[in-house]
Amino acid sequence: MEVVIVPDAKAGGELVAEAMVRLLRRKPDALLGVATGSTPLPVYEALAARVRSGAVDVSEARIAQLDEYVGLPVDHPESYRSVLRREVLDPLGLGADAFLGPDGSDEDVVGACASYEKALAAAGGVDFQLLGIGTDGHIGFNEPCSSLSSRTRIKTLTEQTRADNARFFDGDVEQVPHHVITQGVGTILEARHVVLLATGASKAEAVAASVEGPLAAVCPASALQLHPHATVVVDEAAASKL
Ligand code: GLP
C-alpha cells in the first residue's frame, strides 16, 4: 500500500484525476469504479476540466457504481445512480450506455446483486476503483464487521452512517434508507488499482486504522492492505493521526 500526502483536497483531486488520465491514455475503454460522497468531487471536477481542455478523450470510458440505496426509485435525486449521472457521467459527456450499476429499486434485491457481479465480470473487471471512506472505516457501504471476502450484497446501514448521510436528505435522517446494495470488500479488492481518497480531520482516525491498524473486519478499509496495488491519497488533516 502506498500513502501519498497532499496539501489539501484540491491537490488530492488533481492527483487522482491525473492517474485516471494516464490510465485512459493507455486504455481508452477503461472501466472506472467511482464513489459518491463529498470527497471525490474534486476528482470529478479535475477530470472534467481535462476533458473540456482536450487533454484526454473519455468517449470510450466506462463507469461502474460502487453502491446504491435500496428502495429509492432510480430517478430519485439522491439515488446514487442519479448522483453519479449529475456528478460524473454528464460532466464527462457520457451516456447511460457507459454506465454499470445495480438496480436498487428491483424487488429482487438478491437477483440485482448477482446480476451486478455478473455485469462487472462480463465487462472485464474494474481497472481503477476510487473509494472514499466512512468515519467508521467503511468502504462502499461495507460497514464495520463486513466479511473481508464479501461479494455484492444487501447491507443494513449503521445509525452513524445514516446520520452522516442525512445531509443529502434535507438533514432528515428518517428519509435515509436503512438498506443498501454494495460491492463487497472481496469485489472491491478485485479492481486492478484501488485508490482511497480521504480529506479532512474527521477521517484521520479511520485512515490511521486502515493504514497502520491491524487487518480487521471491524475496519473494512484495512482490507486494502491485502491489495497488490492500493494507493491511499490523504490531505494533511486526514493524515494527522498517521
Ligand atoms: C457513503 C458512501 C461511501 C463514501 C462515504 C464517505 O457512505 N457509500 O462510498 O466513501 O459516504 O462520504 P464522504 O466522502 O462524503 O465523507
Boltz pocket constraint, residues with backbone or C-beta under 6 A from the ligand:
constraints:
  - pocket:
      binder: B
      contacts: [[A, 35], [A, 36], [A, 37], [A, 38], [A, 39], [A, 40], [A, 66], [A, 67], [A, 131], [A, 132], [A, 133], [A, 134], [A, 138], [A, 139], [A, 140], [A, 141], [A, 161]]
      max_distance: 6.0
